[in-house]
Amino acid sequence: MKRYNYHYPASKRDKTVLVKHLHPNGNGFVYAPYLEGEEVLDKEGYVNVYEATEDKLIQLIEQAITYMDSDGEAYQEGDTFVYQNDAGELLKTCF
């Protein structure tokens, strides 16, 4: 079926599968339990990325890694993240 799973072995969560069932046609799922209520998730906390743009996919993966790097809340007070797009625009988030 040519589907791939990508594991994140450094995860501090029980889950280590960051992306599951990624298919060359663009269909797949990213672990995103922190999006509950904002996006439609499957029973394991994954969001479908078939219609996601490249930027949205990158954002979801970065957020999933951040979530998997924590052992509690998705973000801790004092966390600061800086993101830069291809146009050089910066987005800084502080918690």
HTML snippet that shows the backbone in 3Dmol.js (N, CA, C, O; Angstrom):
<script src="https://3Dmol.org/build/3Dmol-min.js"></script>
<div id="view" style="width:600px;height:400px;position:relative"></div>
<script>
const pdb = `
ATOM      1  N   MET A   1       0.808  -1.190   0.000  1.00  0.00           N
ATOM      2  CA  MET A   1       0.000   0.000   0.000  1.00  0.00           C
ATOM      3  C   MET A   1       0.852   1.254   0.000  1.00  0.00           C
ATOM      4  O   MET A   1       0.326   2.348  -0.203  1.00  0.00           O
ATOM      5  N   LYS A   2       2.135   1.129   0.219  1.00  0.00           N
ATOM      6  CA  LYS A   2       3.079   2.243   0.199  1.00  0.00           C
ATOM      7  C   LYS A   2       2.732   3.337   1.204  1.00  0.00           C
ATOM      8  O   LYS A   2       2.920   4.520   0.919  1.00  0.00           O
ATOM      9  N   ARG A   3       2.231   2.958   2.366  1.00  0.00           N
ATOM     10  CA  ARG A   3       1.958   3.921   3.427  1.00  0.00           C
ATOM     11  C   ARG A   3       3.093   3.848   4.440  1.00  0.00           C
ATOM     12  O   ARG A   3       3.666   2.784   4.679  1.00  0.00           O
ATOM     13  N   TYR A   4       3.406   4.990   5.028  1.00  0.00           N
ATOM     14  CA  TYR A   4       4.528   5.059   5.954  1.00  0.00           C
ATOM     15  C   TYR A   4       4.082   5.631   7.291  1.00  0.00           C
ATOM     16  O   TYR A   4       3.175   6.460   7.360  1.00  0.00           O
ATOM     17  N   ASN A   5       4.736   5.172   8.344  1.00  0.00           N
ATOM     18  CA  ASN A   5       4.567   5.725   9.684  1.00  0.00           C
ATOM     19  C   ASN A   5       5.897   6.338  10.090  1.00  0.00           C
ATOM     20  O   ASN A   5       6.956   5.769   9.822  1.00  0.00           O
ATOM     21  N   TYR A   6       5.844   7.493  10.733  1.00  0.00           N
ATOM     22  CA  TYR A   6       7.048   8.143  11.226  1.00  0.00           C
ATOM     23  C   TYR A   6       6.973   8.198  12.745  1.00  0.00           C
ATOM     24  O   TYR A   6       6.034   8.751  13.317  1.00  0.00           O
ATOM     25  N   HIS A   7       7.979   7.614  13.385  1.00  0.00           N
ATOM     26  CA  HIS A   7       8.032   7.551  14.840  1.00  0.00           C
ATOM     27  C   HIS A   7       8.919   8.667  15.380  1.00  0.00           C
ATOM     28  O   HIS A   7       9.879   9.085  14.734  1.00  0.00           O
ATOM     29  N   TYR A   8       8.582   9.136  16.564  1.00  0.00           N
ATOM     30  CA  TYR A   8       9.379  10.131  17.279  1.00  0.00           C
ATOM     31  C   TYR A   8       9.824   9.485  18.587  1.00  0.00           C
ATOM     32  O   TYR A   8       9.152   9.615  19.610  1.00  0.00           O
ATOM     33  N   PRO A   9      10.974   8.780  18.551  1.00  0.00           N
ATOM     34  CA  PRO A   9      11.399   8.001  19.713  1.00  0.00           C
ATOM     35  C   PRO A   9      11.701   8.841  20.956  1.00  0.00           C
ATOM     36  O   PRO A   9      11.698   8.309  22.066  1.00  0.00           O
ATOM     37  N   ALA A  10      11.960  10.135  20.794  1.00  0.00           N
ATOM     38  CA  ALA A  10      12.263  10.990  21.946  1.00  0.00           C
ATOM     39  C   ALA A  10      11.004  11.469  22.663  1.00  0.00           C
ATOM     40  O   ALA A  10      11.094  12.257  23.605  1.00  0.00           O
ATOM     41  N   SER A  11       9.842  11.008  22.236  1.00  0.00           N
ATOM     42  CA  SER A  11       8.569  11.439  22.822  1.00  0.00           C
ATOM     43  C   SER A  11       8.532  11.154  24.318  1.00  0.00           C
ATOM     44  O   SER A  11       8.943  10.086  24.770  1.00  0.00           O
ATOM     45  N   LYS A  12       8.035  12.123  25.075  1.00  0.00           N
ATOM     46  CA  LYS A  12       7.843  11.937  26.512  1.00  0.00           C
ATOM     47  C   LYS A  12       6.426  11.451  26.807  1.00  0.00           C
ATOM     48  O   LYS A  12       6.047  11.290  27.967  1.00  0.00           O
ATOM     49  N   ARG A  13       5.663  11.223  25.771  1.00  0.00           N
ATOM     50  CA  ARG A  13       4.288  10.728  25.885  1.00  0.00           C
ATOM     51  C   ARG A  13       4.282   9.227  25.605  1.00  0.00           C
ATOM     52  O   ARG A  13       5.294   8.670  25.180  1.00  0.00           O
ATOM     53  N   ASP A  14       3.161   8.584  25.838  1.00  0.00           N
ATOM     54  CA  ASP A  14       3.038   7.160  25.530  1.00  0.00           C
ATOM     55  C   ASP A  14       3.116   6.913  24.031  1.00  0.00           C
ATOM     56  O   ASP A  14       3.608   5.873  23.594  1.00  0.00           O
ATOM     57  N   LYS A  15       2.637   7.859  23.252  1.00  0.00           N
ATOM     58  CA  LYS A  15       2.650   7.726  21.788  1.00  0.00           C
ATOM     59  C   LYS A  15       4.023   8.099  21.253  1.00  0.00           C
ATOM     60  O   LYS A  15       4.647   9.054  21.716  1.00  0.00           O
ATOM     61  N   THR A  16       4.487   7.331  20.268  1.00  0.00           N
ATOM     62  CA  THR A  16       5.716   7.695  19.567  1.00  0.00           C
ATOM     63  C   THR A  16       5.477   7.850  18.073  1.00  0.00           C
ATOM     64  O   THR A  16       6.373   8.293  17.355  1.00  0.00           O
ATOM     65  N   VAL A  17       4.285   7.495  17.585  1.00  0.00           N
ATOM     66  CA  VAL A  17       3.988   7.619  16.156  1.00  0.00           C
ATOM     67  C   VAL A  17       3.524   9.048  15.898  1.00  0.00           C
ATOM     68  O   VAL A  17       2.423   9.434  16.289  1.00  0.00           O
ATOM     69  N   LEU A  18       4.371   9.821  15.241  1.00  0.00           N
ATOM     70  CA  LEU A  18       4.105  11.221  14.937  1.00  0.00           C
ATOM     71  C   LEU A  18       3.175  11.345  13.734  1.00  0.00           C
ATOM     72  O   LEU A  18       2.218  12.119  13.757  1.00  0.00           O
ATOM     73  N   VAL A  19       3.462  10.579  12.684  1.00  0.00           N
ATOM     74  CA  VAL A  19       2.653  10.572  11.457  1.00  0.00           C
ATOM     75  C   VAL A  19       2.347   9.121  11.128  1.00  0.00           C
ATOM     76  O   VAL A  19       3.239   8.273  11.148  1.00  0.00           O
ATOM     77  N   LYS A  20       1.080   8.832  10.824  1.00  0.00           N
ATOM     78  CA  LYS A  20       0.733   7.452  10.480  1.00  0.00           C
ATOM     79  C   LYS A  20       0.019   7.408   9.137  1.00  0.00           C
ATOM     80  O   LYS A  20      -0.667   8.351   8.743  1.00  0.00           O
ATOM     81  N   HIS A  21       0.196   6.294   8.451  1.00  0.00           N
ATOM     82  CA  HIS A  21      -0.464   5.989   7.173  1.00  0.00           C
ATOM     83  C   HIS A  21      -0.218   7.058   6.107  1.00  0.00           C
ATOM     84  O   HIS A  21      -1.101   7.327   5.293  1.00  0.00           O
ATOM     85  N   LEU A  22       0.967   7.668   6.102  1.00  0.00           N
ATOM     86  CA  LEU A  22       1.272   8.680   5.087  1.00  0.00           C
ATOM     87  C   LEU A  22       1.431   7.995   3.737  1.00  0.00           C
ATOM     88  O   LEU A  22       2.249   7.090   3.576  1.00  0.00           O
ATOM     89  N   HIS A  23       0.643   8.436   2.780  1.00  0.00           N
ATOM     90  CA  HIS A  23       0.591   7.826   1.450  1.00  0.00           C
ATOM     91  C   HIS A  23       1.120   8.831   0.433  1.00  0.00           C
ATOM     92  O   HIS A  23       0.963  10.036   0.628  1.00  0.00           O
ATOM     93  N   PRO A  24       1.747   8.364  -0.653  1.00  0.00           N
ATOM     94  CA  PRO A  24       2.252   9.284  -1.678  1.00  0.00           C
ATOM     95  C   PRO A  24       1.185  10.213  -2.266  1.00  0.00           C
ATOM     96  O   PRO A  24       1.527  11.265  -2.807  1.00  0.00           O
ATOM     97  N   ASN A  25      -0.092   9.850  -2.173  1.00  0.00           N
ATOM     98  CA  ASN A  25      -1.144  10.720  -2.712  1.00  0.00           C
ATOM     99  C   ASN A  25      -1.451  11.897  -1.785  1.00  0.00           C
ATOM    100  O   ASN A  25      -2.289  12.736  -2.118  1.00  0.00           O
ATOM    101  N   GLY A  26      -0.787  11.973  -0.630  1.00  0.00           N
ATOM    102  CA  GLY A  26      -0.974  13.085   0.295  1.00  0.00           C
ATOM    103  C   GLY A  26      -1.853  12.773   1.485  1.00  0.00           C
ATOM    104  O   GLY A  26      -1.957  13.585   2.404  1.00  0.00           O
ATOM    105  N   ASN A  27      -2.484  11.623   1.490  1.00  0.00           N
ATOM    106  CA  ASN A  27      -3.331  11.271   2.620  1.00  0.00           C
ATOM    107  C   ASN A  27      -2.465  10.779   3.776  1.00  0.00           C
ATOM    108  O   ASN A  27      -1.419  10.167   3.557  1.00  0.00           O
ATOM    109  N   GLY A  28      -2.892  11.039   4.977  1.00  0.00           N
ATOM    110  CA  GLY A  28      -2.169  10.589   6.153  1.00  0.00           C
ATOM    111  C   GLY A  28      -2.728  11.269   7.387  1.00  0.00           C
ATOM    112  O   GLY A  28      -3.676  12.049   7.303  1.00  0.00           O
ATOM    113  N   PHE A  29      -2.134  10.967   8.536  1.00  0.00           N
ATOM    114  CA  PHE A  29      -2.621  11.485   9.806  1.00  0.00           C
ATOM    115  C   PHE A  29      -1.444  11.947  10.654  1.00  0.00           C
ATOM    116  O   PHE A  29      -0.404  11.290  10.692  1.00  0.00           O
ATOM    117  N   VAL A  30      -1.610  13.089  11.339  1.00  0.00           N
ATOM    118  CA  VAL A  30      -0.603  13.625  12.256  1.00  0.00           C
ATOM    119  C   VAL A  30      -1.192  13.591  13.660  1.00  0.00           C
ATOM    120  O   VAL A  30      -2.357  13.934  13.861  1.00  0.00           O
ATOM    121  N   TYR A  31      -0.378  13.175  14.632  1.00  0.00           N
ATOM    122  CA  TYR A  31      -0.821  13.112  16.027  1.00  0.00           C
ATOM    123  C   TYR A  31      -1.090  14.526  16.530  1.00  0.00           C
ATOM    124  O   TYR A  31      -0.187  15.363  16.544  1.00  0.00           O
ATOM    125  N   ALA A  32      -2.323  14.797  16.943  1.00  0.00           N
ATOM    126  CA  ALA A  32      -2.694  16.160  17.331  1.00  0.00           C
ATOM    127  C   ALA A  32      -3.791  16.190  18.391  1.00  0.00           C
ATOM    128  O   ALA A  32      -4.815  16.839  18.177  1.00  0.00           O
ATOM    129  N   PRO A  33      -3.618  15.512  19.527  1.00  0.00           N
ATOM    130  CA  PRO A  33      -4.678  15.513  20.536  1.00  0.00           C
ATOM    131  C   PRO A  33      -4.928  16.898  21.130  1.00  0.00           C
ATOM    132  O   PRO A  33      -5.998  17.148  21.685  1.00  0.00           O
ATOM    133  N   TYR A  34      -3.957  17.796  21.021  1.00  0.00           N
ATOM    134  CA  TYR A  34      -4.089  19.157  21.527  1.00  0.00           C
ATOM    135  C   TYR A  34      -5.079  19.974  20.696  1.00  0.00           C
ATOM    136  O   TYR A  34      -5.448  21.075  21.105  1.00  0.00           O
ATOM    137  N   LEU A  35      -5.521  19.463  19.533  1.00  0.00           N
ATOM    138  CA  LEU A  35      -6.485  20.158  18.676  1.00  0.00           C
ATOM    139  C   LEU A  35      -7.921  19.719  18.931  1.00  0.00           C
ATOM    140  O   LEU A  35      -8.828  20.111  18.197  1.00  0.00           O
ATOM    141  N   GLU A  36      -8.133  18.918  19.955  1.00  0.00           N
ATOM    142  CA  GLU A  36      -9.483  18.416  20.234  1.00  0.00           C
ATOM    143  C   GLU A  36     -10.445  19.590  20.381  1.00  0.00           C
ATOM    144  O   GLU A  36     -10.195  20.525  21.142  1.00  0.00           O
ATOM    145  N   GLY A  37     -11.541  19.527  19.645  1.00  0.00           N
ATOM    146  CA  GLY A  37     -12.522  20.602  19.640  1.00  0.00           C
ATOM    147  C   GLY A  37     -12.308  21.599  18.521  1.00  0.00           C
ATOM    148  O   GLY A  37     -13.240  22.310  18.145  1.00  0.00           O
ATOM    149  N   GLU A  38     -11.089  21.668  17.975  1.00  0.00           N
ATOM    150  CA  GLU A  38     -10.788  22.580  16.869  1.00  0.00           C
ATOM    151  C   GLU A  38     -10.806  21.852  15.532  1.00  0.00           C
ATOM    152  O   GLU A  38     -11.203  22.428  14.519  1.00  0.00           O
ATOM    153  N   GLU A  39     -10.387  20.615  15.519  1.00  0.00           N
ATOM    154  CA  GLU A  39     -10.309  19.798  14.307  1.00  0.00           C
ATOM    155  C   GLU A  39     -10.984  18.455  14.584  1.00  0.00           C
ATOM    156  O   GLU A  39     -11.160  18.059  15.736  1.00  0.00           O
ATOM    157  N   VAL A  40     -11.353  17.770  13.516  1.00  0.00           N
ATOM    158  CA  VAL A  40     -11.917  16.425  13.651  1.00  0.00           C
ATOM    159  C   VAL A  40     -10.759  15.447  13.827  1.00  0.00           C
ATOM    160  O   VAL A  40      -9.890  15.337  12.962  1.00  0.00           O
ATOM    161  N   LEU A  41     -10.757  14.745  14.949  1.00  0.00           N
ATOM    162  CA  LEU A  41      -9.697  13.786  15.257  1.00  0.00           C
ATOM    163  C   LEU A  41     -10.268  12.382  15.243  1.00  0.00           C
ATOM    164  O   LEU A  41     -11.452  12.175  15.509  1.00  0.00           O
ATOM    165  N   ASP A  42      -9.397  11.400  14.923  1.00  0.00           N
ATOM    166  CA  ASP A  42      -9.846  10.016  15.052  1.00  0.00           C
ATOM    167  C   ASP A  42      -9.776   9.623  16.529  1.00  0.00           C
ATOM    168  O   ASP A  42      -9.377  10.431  17.367  1.00  0.00           O
ATOM    169  N   LYS A  43     -10.156   8.404  16.843  1.00  0.00           N
ATOM    170  CA  LYS A  43     -10.238   7.979  18.248  1.00  0.00           C
ATOM    171  C   LYS A  43      -8.889   7.956  18.953  1.00  0.00           C
ATOM    172  O   LYS A  43      -8.841   7.939  20.183  1.00  0.00           O
ATOM    173  N   GLU A  44      -7.783   7.956  18.195  1.00  0.00           N
ATOM    174  CA  GLU A  44      -6.448   7.934  18.791  1.00  0.00           C
ATOM    175  C   GLU A  44      -5.823   9.325  18.882  1.00  0.00           C
ATOM    176  O   GLU A  44      -4.703   9.468  19.373  1.00  0.00           O
ATOM    177  N   GLY A  45      -6.539  10.354  18.412  1.00  0.00           N
ATOM    178  CA  GLY A  45      -6.024  11.718  18.501  1.00  0.00           C
ATOM    179  C   GLY A  45      -5.273  12.196  17.274  1.00  0.00           C
ATOM    180  O   GLY A  45      -4.483  13.136  17.368  1.00  0.00           O
ATOM    181  N   TYR A  46      -5.497  11.577  16.129  1.00  0.00           N
ATOM    182  CA  TYR A  46      -4.822  11.970  14.889  1.00  0.00           C
ATOM    183  C   TYR A  46      -5.761  12.785  14.007  1.00  0.00           C
ATOM    184  O   TYR A  46      -6.964  12.530  13.964  1.00  0.00           O
ATOM    185  N   VAL A  47      -5.199  13.769  13.304  1.00  0.00           N
ATOM    186  CA  VAL A  47      -5.958  14.598  12.375  1.00  0.00           C
ATOM    187  C   VAL A  47      -5.553  14.232  10.943  1.00  0.00           C
ATOM    188  O   VAL A  47      -4.375  14.008  10.664  1.00  0.00           O
ATOM    189  N   ASN A  48      -6.536  14.172  10.042  1.00  0.00           N
ATOM    190  CA  ASN A  48      -6.273  13.848   8.639  1.00  0.00           C
ATOM    191  C   ASN A  48      -5.659  15.062   7.955  1.00  0.00           C
ATOM    192  O   ASN A  48      -6.112  16.188   8.161  1.00  0.00           O
ATOM    193  N   VAL A  49      -4.621  14.836   7.135  1.00  0.00           N
ATOM    194  CA  VAL A  49      -3.914  15.938   6.479  1.00  0.00           C
ATOM    195  C   VAL A  49      -4.055  15.919   4.962  1.00  0.00           C
ATOM    196  O   VAL A  49      -3.286  16.581   4.265  1.00  0.00           O
ATOM    197  N   TYR A  50      -5.019  15.178   4.444  1.00  0.00           N
ATOM    198  CA  TYR A  50      -5.174  15.051   2.991  1.00  0.00           C
ATOM    199  C   TYR A  50      -5.352  16.403   2.311  1.00  0.00           C
ATOM    200  O   TYR A  50      -4.782  16.630   1.244  1.00  0.00           O
ATOM    201  N   GLU A  51      -6.125  17.297   2.902  1.00  0.00           N
ATOM    202  CA  GLU A  51      -6.385  18.597   2.284  1.00  0.00           C
ATOM    203  C   GLU A  51      -5.521  19.712   2.869  1.00  0.00           C
ATOM    204  O   GLU A  51      -5.742  20.882   2.554  1.00  0.00           O
ATOM    205  N   ALA A  52      -4.553  19.383   3.704  1.00  0.00           N
ATOM    206  CA  ALA A  52      -3.697  20.396   4.325  1.00  0.00           C
ATOM    207  C   ALA A  52      -2.684  20.934   3.322  1.00  0.00           C
ATOM    208  O   ALA A  52      -2.173  20.196   2.479  1.00  0.00           O
ATOM    209  N   THR A  53      -2.402  22.223   3.423  1.00  0.00           N
ATOM    210  CA  THR A  53      -1.346  22.820   2.607  1.00  0.00           C
ATOM    211  C   THR A  53       0.005  22.401   3.179  1.00  0.00           C
ATOM    212  O   THR A  53       0.080  21.855   4.280  1.00  0.00           O
ATOM    213  N   GLU A  54       1.056  22.659   2.433  1.00  0.00           N
ATOM    214  CA  GLU A  54       2.399  22.334   2.915  1.00  0.00           C
ATOM    215  C   GLU A  54       2.690  23.080   4.215  1.00  0.00           C
ATOM    216  O   GLU A  54       3.219  22.499   5.163  1.00  0.00           O
ATOM    217  N   ASP A  55       2.341  24.379   4.259  1.00  0.00           N
ATOM    218  CA  ASP A  55       2.582  25.169   5.466  1.00  0.00           C
ATOM    219  C   ASP A  55       1.802  24.626   6.658  1.00  0.00           C
ATOM    220  O   ASP A  55       2.325  24.562   7.771  1.00  0.00           O
ATOM    221  N   LYS A  56       0.556  24.236   6.426  1.00  0.00           N
ATOM    222  CA  LYS A  56      -0.274  23.689   7.506  1.00  0.00           C
ATOM    223  C   LYS A  56       0.301  22.359   7.998  1.00  0.00           C
ATOM    224  O   LYS A  56       0.312  22.094   9.201  1.00  0.00           O
ATOM    225  N   LEU A  57       0.775  21.529   7.078  1.00  0.00           N
ATOM    226  CA  LEU A  57       1.374  20.248   7.452  1.00  0.00           C
ATOM    227  C   LEU A  57       2.622  20.465   8.302  1.00  0.00           C
ATOM    228  O   LEU A  57       2.808  19.798   9.320  1.00  0.00           O
ATOM    229  N   ILE A  58       3.468  21.391   7.889  1.00  0.00           N
ATOM    230  CA  ILE A  58       4.673  21.705   8.664  1.00  0.00           C
ATOM    231  C   ILE A  58       4.289  22.200  10.054  1.00  0.00           C
ATOM    232  O   ILE A  58       4.881  21.788  11.051  1.00  0.00           O
ATOM    233  N   GLN A  59       3.297  23.084  10.119  1.00  0.00           N
ATOM    234  CA  GLN A  59       2.832  23.611  11.399  1.00  0.00           C
ATOM    235  C   GLN A  59       2.312  22.494  12.301  1.00  0.00           C
ATOM    236  O   GLN A  59       2.641  22.452  13.487  1.00  0.00           O
ATOM    237  N   LEU A  60       1.503  21.590  11.751  1.00  0.00           N
ATOM    238  CA  LEU A  60       0.966  20.478  12.539  1.00  0.00           C
ATOM    239  C   LEU A  60       2.080  19.589  13.082  1.00  0.00           C
ATOM    240  O   LEU A  60       2.040  19.178  14.242  1.00  0.00           O
ATOM    241  N   ILE A  61       3.073  19.292  12.244  1.00  0.00           N
ATOM    242  CA  ILE A  61       4.180  18.430  12.677  1.00  0.00           C
ATOM    243  C   ILE A  61       5.004  19.121  13.759  1.00  0.00           C
ATOM    244  O   ILE A  61       5.382  18.488  14.745  1.00  0.00           O
ATOM    245  N   GLU A  62       5.290  20.423  13.586  1.00  0.00           N
ATOM    246  CA  GLU A  62       6.047  21.155  14.604  1.00  0.00           C
ATOM    247  C   GLU A  62       5.292  21.185  15.931  1.00  0.00           C
ATOM    248  O   GLU A  62       5.887  21.000  16.993  1.00  0.00           O
ATOM    249  N   GLN A  63       3.982  21.419  15.867  1.00  0.00           N
ATOM    250  CA  GLN A  63       3.176  21.439  17.090  1.00  0.00           C
ATOM    251  C   GLN A  63       3.120  20.054  17.732  1.00  0.00           C
ATOM    252  O   GLN A  63       3.147  19.936  18.957  1.00  0.00           O
ATOM    253  N   ALA A  64       3.043  19.021  16.920  1.00  0.00           N
ATOM    254  CA  ALA A  64       3.009  17.656  17.451  1.00  0.00           C
ATOM    255  C   ALA A  64       4.318  17.316  18.152  1.00  0.00           C
ATOM    256  O   ALA A  64       4.308  16.697  19.216  1.00  0.00           O
ATOM    257  N   ILE A  65       5.438  17.712  17.567  1.00  0.00           N
ATOM    258  CA  ILE A  65       6.739  17.461  18.201  1.00  0.00           C
ATOM    259  C   ILE A  65       6.826  18.212  19.526  1.00  0.00           C
ATOM    260  O   ILE A  65       7.284  17.659  20.526  1.00  0.00           O
ATOM    261  N   THR A  66       6.389  19.468  19.534  1.00  0.00           N
ATOM    262  CA  THR A  66       6.387  20.247  20.776  1.00  0.00           C
ATOM    263  C   THR A  66       5.532  19.561  21.836  1.00  0.00           C
ATOM    264  O   THR A  66       5.928  19.465  22.997  1.00  0.00           O
ATOM    265  N   TYR A  67       4.362  19.085  21.429  1.00  0.00           N
ATOM    266  CA  TYR A  67       3.469  18.383  22.353  1.00  0.00           C
ATOM    267  C   TYR A  67       4.120  17.103  22.865  1.00  0.00           C
ATOM    268  O   TYR A  67       4.049  16.807  24.058  1.00  0.00           O
ATOM    269  N   MET A  68       4.749  16.349  21.983  1.00  0.00           N
ATOM    270  CA  MET A  68       5.364  15.075  22.372  1.00  0.00           C
ATOM    271  C   MET A  68       6.625  15.285  23.206  1.00  0.00           C
ATOM    272  O   MET A  68       7.038  14.383  23.935  1.00  0.00           O
ATOM    273  N   ASP A  69       7.243  16.469  23.109  1.00  0.00           N
ATOM    274  CA  ASP A  69       8.419  16.784  23.917  1.00  0.00           C
ATOM    275  C   ASP A  69       8.057  17.123  25.363  1.00  0.00           C
ATOM    276  O   ASP A  69       8.921  17.123  26.239  1.00  0.00           O
ATOM    277  N   SER A  70       6.786  17.410  25.606  1.00  0.00           N
ATOM    278  CA  SER A  70       6.375  17.769  26.962  1.00  0.00           C
ATOM    279  C   SER A  70       5.748  16.555  27.648  1.00  0.00           C
ATOM    280  O   SER A  70       5.223  15.651  26.999  1.00  0.00           O
ATOM    281  N   ASP A  71       5.818  16.564  28.953  1.00  0.00           N
ATOM    282  CA  ASP A  71       5.221  15.449  29.685  1.00  0.00           C
ATOM    283  C   ASP A  71       3.962  15.882  30.430  1.00  0.00           C
ATOM    284  O   ASP A  71       3.418  15.127  31.236  1.00  0.00           O
ATOM    285  N   GLY A  72       3.511  17.087  30.158  1.00  0.00           N
ATOM    286  CA  GLY A  72       2.304  17.596  30.807  1.00  0.00           C
ATOM    287  C   GLY A  72       1.465  18.340  29.791  1.00  0.00           C
ATOM    288  O   GLY A  72       1.023  17.779  28.789  1.00  0.00           O
ATOM    289  N   GLU A  73       1.260  19.582  30.064  1.00  0.00           N
ATOM    290  CA  GLU A  73       0.491  20.419  29.149  1.00  0.00           C
ATOM    291  C   GLU A  73       1.261  20.578  27.840  1.00  0.00           C
ATOM    292  O   GLU A  73       2.473  20.371  27.784  1.00  0.00           O
ATOM    293  N   ALA A  74       0.532  20.949  26.795  1.00  0.00           N
ATOM    294  CA  ALA A  74       1.157  21.119  25.484  1.00  0.00           C
ATOM    295  C   ALA A  74       2.264  22.169  25.541  1.00  0.00           C
ATOM    296  O   ALA A  74       3.304  22.007  24.904  1.00  0.00           O
ATOM    297  N   TYR A  75       2.046  23.237  26.297  1.00  0.00           N
ATOM    298  CA  TYR A  75       3.041  24.298  26.422  1.00  0.00           C
ATOM    299  C   TYR A  75       3.176  24.659  27.891  1.00  0.00           C
ATOM    300  O   TYR A  75       2.194  24.646  28.634  1.00  0.00           O
ATOM    301  N   GLN A  76       4.368  24.973  28.300  1.00  0.00           N
ATOM    302  CA  GLN A  76       4.636  25.357  29.676  1.00  0.00           C
ATOM    303  C   GLN A  76       4.780  26.875  29.747  1.00  0.00           C
ATOM    304  O   GLN A  76       5.197  27.503  28.774  1.00  0.00           O
ATOM    305  N   GLU A  77       4.441  27.465  30.880  1.00  0.00           N
ATOM    306  CA  GLU A  77       4.589  28.900  31.052  1.00  0.00           C
ATOM    307  C   GLU A  77       6.053  29.279  30.866  1.00  0.00           C
ATOM    308  O   GLU A  77       6.947  28.638  31.420  1.00  0.00           O
ATOM    309  N   GLY A  78       6.286  30.318  30.087  1.00  0.00           N
ATOM    310  CA  GLY A  78       7.645  30.762  29.793  1.00  0.00           C
ATOM    311  C   GLY A  78       8.189  30.233  28.483  1.00  0.00           C
ATOM    312  O   GLY A  78       9.225  30.708  28.017  1.00  0.00           O
ATOM    313  N   ASP A  79       7.516  29.251  27.864  1.00  0.00           N
ATOM    314  CA  ASP A  79       7.956  28.732  26.564  1.00  0.00           C
ATOM    315  C   ASP A  79       7.840  29.821  25.507  1.00  0.00           C
ATOM    316  O   ASP A  79       6.849  30.550  25.469  1.00  0.00           O
ATOM    317  N   THR A  80       8.842  29.930  24.658  1.00  0.00           N
ATOM    318  CA  THR A  80       8.827  30.872  23.544  1.00  0.00           C
ATOM    319  C   THR A  80       9.234  30.121  22.290  1.00  0.00           C
ATOM    320  O   THR A  80      10.220  29.386  22.284  1.00  0.00           O
ATOM    321  N   PHE A  81       8.460  30.315  21.223  1.00  0.00           N
ATOM    322  CA  PHE A  81       8.745  29.669  19.949  1.00  0.00           C
ATOM    323  C   PHE A  81       8.745  30.725  18.856  1.00  0.00           C
ATOM    324  O   PHE A  81       7.881  31.602  18.830  1.00  0.00           O
ATOM    325  N   VAL A  82       9.715  30.640  17.956  1.00  0.00           N
ATOM    326  CA  VAL A  82       9.801  31.572  16.837  1.00  0.00           C
ATOM    327  C   VAL A  82       9.732  30.760  15.552  1.00  0.00           C
ATOM    328  O   VAL A  82      10.493  29.812  15.357  1.00  0.00           O
ATOM    329  N   TYR A  83       8.806  31.148  14.678  1.00  0.00           N
ATOM    330  CA  TYR A  83       8.629  30.486  13.391  1.00  0.00           C
ATOM    331  C   TYR A  83       8.877  31.506  12.293  1.00  0.00           C
ATOM    332  O   TYR A  83       8.502  32.672  12.420  1.00  0.00           O
ATOM    333  N   GLN A  84       9.515  31.059  11.206  1.00  0.00           N
ATOM    334  CA  GLN A  84       9.783  31.939  10.074  1.00  0.00           C
ATOM    335  C   GLN A  84       9.308  31.259   8.805  1.00  0.00           C
ATOM    336  O   GLN A  84       9.606  30.088   8.572  1.00  0.00           O
ATOM    337  N   ASN A  85       8.556  32.003   7.970  1.00  0.00           N
ATOM    338  CA  ASN A  85       8.097  31.432   6.708  1.00  0.00           C
ATOM    339  C   ASN A  85       9.097  31.739   5.600  1.00  0.00           C
ATOM    340  O   ASN A  85      10.118  32.384   5.841  1.00  0.00           O
ATOM    341  N   ASP A  86       8.805  31.281   4.391  1.00  0.00           N
ATOM    342  CA  ASP A  86       9.716  31.463   3.260  1.00  0.00           C
ATOM    343  C   ASP A  86       9.918  32.927   2.891  1.00  0.00           C
ATOM    344  O   ASP A  86      10.934  33.278   2.292  1.00  0.00           O
ATOM    345  N   ALA A  87       8.960  33.786   3.240  1.00  0.00           N
ATOM    346  CA  ALA A  87       9.062  35.218   2.939  1.00  0.00           C
ATOM    347  C   ALA A  87       9.867  35.958   4.005  1.00  0.00           C
ATOM    348  O   ALA A  87      10.060  37.169   3.901  1.00  0.00           O
ATOM    349  N   GLY A  88      10.331  35.255   5.014  1.00  0.00           N
ATOM    350  CA  GLY A  88      11.129  35.865   6.064  1.00  0.00           C
ATOM    351  C   GLY A  88      10.318  36.479   7.190  1.00  0.00           C
ATOM    352  O   GLY A  88      10.885  37.088   8.097  1.00  0.00           O
ATOM    353  N   GLU A  89       9.000  36.328   7.148  1.00  0.00           N
ATOM    354  CA  GLU A  89       8.154  36.865   8.206  1.00  0.00           C
ATOM    355  C   GLU A  89       8.294  35.996   9.451  1.00  0.00           C
ATOM    356  O   GLU A  89       8.366  34.771   9.360  1.00  0.00           O
ATOM    357  N   LEU A  90       8.331  36.641  10.610  1.00  0.00           N
ATOM    358  CA  LEU A  90       8.509  35.931  11.876  1.00  0.00           C
ATOM    359  C   LEU A  90       7.219  35.925  12.682  1.00  0.00           C
ATOM    360  O   LEU A  90       6.465  36.897  12.690  1.00  0.00           O
ATOM    361  N   LEU A  91       6.988  34.825  13.348  1.00  0.00           N
ATOM    362  CA  LEU A  91       5.892  34.707  14.305  1.00  0.00           C
ATOM    363  C   LEU A  91       6.515  34.222  15.606  1.00  0.00           C
ATOM    364  O   LEU A  91       7.146  33.166  15.648  1.00  0.00           O
ATOM    365  N   LYS A  92       6.333  35.001  16.669  1.00  0.00           N
ATOM    366  CA  LYS A  92       6.879  34.640  17.972  1.00  0.00           C
ATOM    367  C   LYS A  92       5.712  34.391  18.914  1.00  0.00           C
ATOM    368  O   LYS A  92       4.837  35.242  19.069  1.00  0.00           O
ATOM    369  N   THR A  93       5.702  33.225  19.542  1.00  0.00           N
ATOM    370  CA  THR A  93       4.662  32.899  20.510  1.00  0.00           C
ATOM    371  C   THR A  93       5.300  32.720  21.879  1.00  0.00           C
ATOM    372  O   THR A  93       6.329  32.059  22.019  1.00  0.00           O
ATOM    373  N   CYS A  94       4.680  33.314  22.873  1.00  0.00           N
ATOM    374  CA  CYS A  94       5.163  33.217  24.252  1.00  0.00           C
ATOM    375  C   CYS A  94       4.027  32.719  25.129  1.00  0.00           C
ATOM    376  O   CYS A  94       2.886  33.158  24.981  1.00  0.00           O
ATOM    377  N   PHE A  95       4.330  31.813  26.032  1.00  0.00           N
ATOM    378  CA  PHE A  95       3.318  31.260  26.925  1.00  0.00           C
ATOM    379  C   PHE A  95       3.655  31.581  28.356  1.00  0.00           C
ATOM    380  O   PHE A  95       2.918  31.198  29.265  1.00  0.00           O
TER     381      PHE A  95
END
`;
const viewer = $3Dmol.createViewer("view");
viewer.addModel(pdb, "pdb");
viewer.setStyle({}, {cartoon: {color: "spectrum"}});
viewer.zoomTo();
viewer.render();
</script>
